[in-house]
């Protein structure tokens, strides 16, 4: 693994037979199939892969590739610090921290290929070609170019995850679609999720906002926000080793007990139960 920046690492590797790789201290990993064919297995579920396939891997332990045809992989490993609001990088990634929480909370890590839109897949290939070029060039500006290109890569991933979350559902009110996107991508910012702030931003009367949201989504605004946070908490319990107390505080819960109560109410299982299931 060639570490070219403190917040991410890039590797291009070819395998005839899969070998276990060290994946410690990463937030998640993006895998792009340059060429080859086989099956991708996460937690004992197999999905076919082929050239130009792309996968998003959490820190799952039960992970491997069953290689049918010699395969070249592009691995992009994201360290947790890449998405921290106080990152030392020259680019401000504070908004992306919430976006990645949205991806982690809503992307099924057992779903195999994650980009369905053919035009997005072509665009993603162009961006990854830029990353490969800079990886091979390795000059003084390469890390910065890769870092900025990854912003666009993640935007495309985010768009595809959002489409899957909606499951083909359409909304007649375009403003409401913008509202849902704004909530999803600012889920950790309580100020921006206040009814007052959202009413002003989207030009909806504050007294009418709750009714407006329920009429368009068929659920209460507070319930939508809570379930969004709980999906993120569930994903972190499954795919990271973060302390449950830290997860709770980061998502705006009073403490781990508060988060566990909410999780049991909505999913029937507490955080520790969810984490233990992934270790079996």
C-alpha positions in Angstrom: 0.0 0.0 0.0 1.5 3.3 -1.1 0.7 6.0 1.5 0.7 9.3 -0.4 -1.3 11.4 2.0 -2.0 11.3 5.7 -5.7 10.9 5.1 -5.8 8.3 2.3 -3.8 5.6 0.6 -3.7 4.3 -2.9 -2.7 0.9 -4.2 -2.8 -0.9 -7.6 -2.4 -4.7 -7.2 -2.8 -7.7 -9.4 -3.8 -11.2 -8.1 -4.2 -14.6 -9.6 -5.3 -15.8 -6.2 -6.6 -13.6 -3.4 -4.4 -12.8 -0.5 -5.5 -11.3 2.8 -4.5 -7.6 3.2 -4.0 -5.5 6.2 -6.8 -3.0 6.5 -6.3 -1.5 9.9 -7.2 2.0 10.9 -9.4 2.8 7.9 -12.8 4.3 7.8 -13.7 2.4 4.6 -12.2 1.4 1.3 -13.2 2.0 -2.3 -12.3 -0.9 -4.7 -12.3 -0.5 -8.5 -11.8 -3.4 -10.8 -9.4 -2.4 -13.6 -9.7 -5.8 -15.3 -10.5 -9.4 -14.4 -13.5 -11.4 -13.3 -14.7 -13.3 -10.2 -16.8 -13.0 -7.1 -16.7 -10.5 -4.3 -17.5 -11.9 -0.8 -18.4 -9.8 2.3 -19.7 -11.6 5.4 -20.1 -14.8 3.4 -22.4 -13.3 0.7 -21.0 -13.6 -2.8 -21.6 -11.2 -5.7 -20.0 -11.3 -9.2 -17.5 -8.6 -10.2 -16.0 -7.7 -13.6 -14.1 -4.9 -15.3 -15.1 -1.4 -14.2 -17.0 -2.7 -11.1 -16.8 -0.6 -8.0 -17.4 -1.6 -4.4 -17.4 0.3 -1.1 -16.0 -1.8 1.7 -16.4 -1.0 5.4 -14.0 -2.5 8.0 -15.7 -5.9 7.6 -13.6 -8.8 8.7 -15.2 -11.5 6.5 -14.0 -10.1 3.2 -12.3 -11.7 0.2 -12.4 -12.1 -3.6 -12.8 -15.4 -5.4 -10.7 -14.8 -8.5 -11.8 -16.6 -11.7 -9.7 -14.5 -14.1 -6.4 -12.7 -13.0 -7.6 -9.3 -11.6 -6.0 -5.9 -11.2 -7.5 -3.8 -8.4 -7.4 -0.1 -7.6 -7.7 0.3 -3.8 -8.4 3.7 -2.3 -8.3 3.5 1.5 -9.9 6.4 3.4 -8.7 7.1 6.9 -11.2 8.4 9.4 -9.3 11.8 9.5 -10.2 12.4 5.9 -13.7 13.3 6.8 -13.2 15.1 10.1 -14.3 18.7 10.1 -11.0 19.7 11.6 -8.8 17.9 9.1 -5.4 19.5 8.4 -5.9 19.2 4.7 -6.1 22.3 2.6 -9.6 21.5 1.3 -12.6 22.0 3.7 -14.3 18.6 4.0 -16.6 19.5 6.8 -19.7 19.1 4.6 -18.4 15.7 3.4 -18.3 14.3 6.9 -22.1 14.3 6.9 -22.3 13.1 3.4 -20.2 10.1 4.2 -22.3 9.4 7.2 -25.3 9.3 4.9 -23.5 6.8 2.6 -22.4 4.6 5.5 -25.9 4.7 7.0 -27.8 3.9 3.8 -25.6 1.9 1.6 -26.0 -1.9 1.9 -22.5 -3.3 2.3 -23.8 -6.7 1.0 -25.2 -5.3 -2.2 -22.1 -5.8 -4.4 -21.9 -3.4 -7.4 -23.0 0.0 -6.1 -23.2 2.2 -9.2 -26.2 1.3 -11.4 -26.6 4.4 -13.6 -24.5 3.7 -16.8 -23.7 7.4 -17.3 -22.5 7.8 -13.7 -20.4 4.7 -14.2 -18.7 6.3 -17.2 -18.2 9.5 -15.4 -16.7 7.6 -12.4 -14.3 5.8 -14.7 -13.0 9.1 -16.0 -12.4 10.3 -12.5 -10.7 7.1 -11.5 -8.5 7.4 -14.6 -7.3 10.7 -13.2 -6.5 9.1 -9.9 -4.6 6.3 -11.6 -2.6 8.8 -13.7 -1.6 10.8 -10.6 -0.8 7.6 -8.7 1.7 6.7 -11.4 3.0 10.2 -11.8 3.7 10.8 -8.1 4.8 14.4 -8.3 4.5 17.2 -5.7 0.9 18.0 -6.8 -0.4 14.4 -7.2 -1.8 14.0 -3.7 -3.7 17.3 -3.9 -5.2 16.4 -7.3 -6.2 12.9 -6.0 -7.7 14.5 -2.9 -9.9 16.9 -4.9 -10.9 14.2 -7.5 -12.1 12.0 -4.6 -14.6 14.7 -3.7 -16.3 14.2 -7.1 -16.0 10.4 -6.9 -17.9 10.5 -3.5 -20.5 12.9 -4.9 -21.4 10.3 -7.6 -21.5 7.5 -5.1 -23.7 9.6 -2.8 -26.1 10.4 -5.7 -26.5 6.6 -6.5 -27.0 5.7 -2.8 -29.7 8.4 -2.6 -31.5 6.9 -5.6 -31.5 3.5 -4.0 -32.8 4.9 -0.7 -35.8 6.3 -2.5 -36.3 3.0 -4.3 -37.8 4.5 -7.4 -40.1 6.7 -5.4 -40.9 10.1 -7.0 -41.9 13.4 -5.4 -44.1 15.9 -7.1 -42.7 18.8 -5.1 -39.1 19.4 -6.2 -38.5 21.7 -3.2 -39.3 18.8 -0.9 -36.6 16.7 -2.7 -34.1 19.5 -2.1 -35.2 19.5 1.5 -34.7 15.8 2.0 -31.2 16.0 0.4 -30.3 18.9 2.7 -31.4 17.0 5.8 -29.5 13.9 4.7 -26.3 15.8 4.1 -26.5 17.9 7.3 -27.7 15.2 9.6 -25.1 16.0 12.2 -25.7 19.7 12.3 -28.5 20.4 14.8 -28.7 24.1 13.9 -29.3 23.4 10.3 -31.9 20.7 11.2 -34.0 23.1 13.3 -37.5 23.8 12.0 -36.8 27.5 12.1 -33.7 27.2 9.9 -35.3 24.8 7.4 -38.4 26.9 7.2 -36.4 30.0 6.3 -34.1 28.2 3.9 -36.9 26.5 2.0 -39.5 29.2 2.3 -42.1 27.2 4.2 -44.0 28.8 7.0 -42.6 27.7 10.4 -46.1 27.0 11.7 -46.9 24.9 8.6 -43.6 23.1 8.3 -44.5 19.9 10.2 -47.7 19.5 8.2 -45.8 20.2 4.9 -43.2 17.5 5.8 -45.8 14.9 6.9 -47.9 15.5 3.8 -45.0 14.9 1.4 -43.2 12.0 3.3 -46.1 10.3 5.2 -44.1 10.6 8.4 -43.2 13.2 11.0 -40.1 15.3 10.5 -38.7 14.3 13.9 -39.2 10.6 13.2 -37.4 11.0 9.8 -34.4 12.7 11.4 -34.2 10.1 14.2 -34.4 7.1 11.9 -31.7 8.7 9.7 -29.4 9.0 12.7 -30.2 5.5 13.9 -29.3 4.0 10.5 -25.9 5.7 10.8 -25.5 4.4 14.3 -26.4 0.9 13.1 -23.8 1.0 10.4 -21.1 2.3 12.7 -21.9 -0.5 15.2 -21.5 -3.1 12.4 -18.6 -1.8 10.4 -16.4 0.2 12.8 -14.8 -0.3 16.1 -15.7 3.1 17.5 -16.8 3.1 21.1 -20.6 3.1 21.4 -20.5 6.1 23.7 -18.5 8.1 21.1 -21.1 7.1 18.4 -23.9 8.2 20.6 -22.4 11.7 21.4 -21.4 12.2 17.8 -25.0 11.6 16.6 -26.5 13.9 19.2 -27.8 11.4 21.7 -27.4 12.1 25.4 -25.3 9.0 26.0 -25.0 5.3 25.0 -28.0 4.3 27.1 -30.2 6.9 25.2 -28.9 5.6 21.9 -29.5 2.0 22.9 -33.1 2.7 24.0 -33.9 4.4 20.7 -32.2 1.6 18.7 -34.2 -1.1 20.5 -37.5 0.9 19.9 -36.9 1.1 16.2 -34.8 -2.0 15.3 -35.5 -4.4 18.2 -31.8 -4.6 19.0 -29.3 -2.6 21.0 -25.9 -1.4 19.7 -23.9 -4.1 21.4 -26.3 -6.8 20.0 -25.8 -5.5 16.5 -22.0 -5.3 16.9 -21.8 -8.9 18.3 -23.8 -10.3 15.4 -21.1 -9.0 13.0 -18.4 -10.8 15.0 -20.0 -14.2 14.9 
